[in-house]
Amino acid sequence: MSTGRLLRWGILGCARITRRGLIPGIRGSNSGTLQALASRETATARAWADEFQVPRAHGNYQALIDDPEVDAIYIPLPNELHRSWVVAAADAGKHILCEKPMALDAREAAAMVEYCRTRGVILMEAFMWRHQPRTLEIRRMIREGAIGELRLIRSSFSFPISSGDWRLDPARGGGALWDVGCYGISTARLFAGAEPTAVRALAHFGPTGVDLTLTGLLEFPGDLIGVIDCSFEQPFRCTYELVGTGGSIEVPDAYLPPADGPPIARLRSFGSAPDSGPDADVVRTLTFESVNQYSAMVDAFAKSVEAGAPVDPAEDGLAQMTALDRLLQAAQSNR
């Protein structure tokens, strides 16, 4: 930050994403320092603080929010807890990075957005993949016509989960669409630069009532179609593809870039003749700067705080939640 002072972060809870994502992300950023950790158990908070050399540990979430040495709060808690702790952080004047999805539904997200606006704090949904250098460069390529006019956005994200996972509980905002399908929706909306005008969906619902596998179709302005699929009962897949009138870009390891090498994408330029086959296509592998995407998100958030205008505004999180609601409702109507 140009002020010369690092943004002081506090994290609510000792979730898996905290260990593998935000702790190394904050520590590797240019703009932030991890000032405090909180857990519902004091011993856990202290153990994590000792392990990661964090100055302050709190035995409850409210104590961290009230900590005067904390400027910004990261909320990685289960979905049903997002609204209450966003409100508490906003009341304390703290800026908020909230794990996806922002809320349980669009109505709740709208209330959160308005509440943070009235309190004058930044609220941003934590879609780390949007801040990768690869994502930023591919967006530039699409804008400059590298694959002609964009016609199709396709995303797949799946992995199997165990029967006792909280994400199988509908009351907690469970379901494949909310947890991993949201990445595909975010991808479609980002590259379309618009909101879907119509949606359709089919899903397999499990015994608890949540969607275990879902496929969605989104129609966007300009003859652009988005297709997403997500699942809790399929092997690990994590990819998106952008197809235009003159070529395509395939992005492997799309939302979780490899730790042992640079992120890549495959650019395919179609043969120019109307009857040219795949042999006329030219395929190039593109490599991109290897950057911790969580650090990139933390730095983007800090710039937002400094400027008073978020890179990804809370209203984008609301629009995302609205699209998720529409898709789930479409799938439920087809049961």
Rosetta blueprint (number, residue, H / E / L):
1 M L
2 S L
3 T L
4 G L
5 R L
6 L L
7 L E
8 R E
9 W E
10 G E
11 I E
12 L E
13 G L
14 C L
15 A L
16 R H
17 I H
18 T H
19 R H
20 R H
21 G H
22 L H
23 I H
24 P H
25 G H
26 I H
27 R H
28 G L
29 S L
30 N L
31 S L
32 G E
33 T E
34 L E
35 Q E
36 A E
37 L E
38 A E
39 S L
40 R L
41 E L
42 T H
43 A H
44 T H
45 A H
46 R H
47 A H
48 W H
49 A H
50 D H
51 E H
52 F H
53 Q L
54 V L
55 P L
56 R E
57 A E
58 H E
59 G L
60 N L
61 Y H
62 Q H
63 A H
64 L H
65 I H
66 D L
67 D L
68 P L
69 E L
70 V L
71 D L
72 A E
73 I E
74 Y E
75 I E
76 P L
77 L L
78 P L
79 N H
80 E H
81 L H
82 H H
83 R H
84 S H
85 W H
86 V H
87 V H
88 A H
89 A H
90 A H
91 D H
92 A L
93 G L
94 K L
95 H E
96 I E
97 L E
98 C E
99 E L
100 K L
101 P L
102 M L
103 A L
104 L L
105 D L
106 A H
107 R H
108 E H
109 A H
110 A H
111 A H
112 M H
113 V H
114 E H
115 Y H
116 C H
117 R H
118 T H
119 R H
120 G L
121 V L
122 I L
123 L E
124 M E
125 E E
126 A L
127 F L
128 M H
129 W H
130 R H
131 H H
132 Q L
133 P H
134 R H
135 T H
136 L H
137 E H
138 I H
139 R H
140 R H
141 M H
142 I H
143 R H
144 E L
145 G L
146 A L
147 I L
148 G L
149 E L
150 L E
151 R E
152 L E
153 I E
154 R E
155 S E
156 S E
157 F E
158 S E
159 F L
160 P L
161 I L
162 S L
163 S L
164 G L
165 D L
166 W H
167 R H
168 L H
169 D L
170 P H
171 A H
172 R H
173 G L
174 G L
175 G L
176 A H
177 L H
178 W H
179 D H
180 V H
181 G H
182 C H
183 Y H
184 G H
185 I H
186 S H
187 T H
188 A H
189 R H
190 L H
191 F H
192 A H
193 G L
194 A L
195 E L
196 P L
197 T L
198 A E
199 V E
200 R E
201 A E
202 L E
203 A E
204 H E
205 F E
206 G L
207 P L
208 T L
209 G L
210 V L
211 D E
212 L E
213 T E
214 L E
215 T E
216 G E
217 L E
218 L E
219 E E
220 F E
221 P L
222 G L
223 D L
224 L E
225 I E
226 G E
227 V E
228 I E
229 D E
230 C E
231 S E
232 F L
233 E L
234 Q L
235 P L
236 F L
237 R E
238 C E
239 T E
240 Y E
241 E E
242 L E
243 V E
244 G E
245 T L
246 G L
247 G E
248 S E
249 I E
250 E E
251 V E
252 P E
253 D L
254 A L
255 Y L
256 L L
257 P L
258 P L
259 A L
260 D L
261 G L
262 P L
263 P L
264 I E
265 A E
266 R E
267 L E
268 R E
269 S E
270 F L
271 G L
272 S L
273 A L
274 P L
275 D L
276 S L
277 G L
278 P H
279 D H
280 A H
281 D L
282 V E
283 V E
284 R E
285 T E
286 L E
287 T E
288 F L
289 E L
290 S L
291 V L
292 N L
293 Q H
294 Y H
295 S H
296 A H
297 M H
298 V H
299 D H
300 A H
301 F H
302 A H
303 K H
304 S H
305 V H
306 E H
307 A H
308 G L
309 A L
310 P L
311 V L
312 D L
313 P L
314 A H
315 E H
316 D H
317 G H
318 L H
319 A H
320 Q H
321 M H
322 T H
323 A H
324 L H
325 D H
326 R H
327 L H
328 L H
329 Q H
330 A H
331 A H
332 Q H
333 S H
334 N L
335 R L
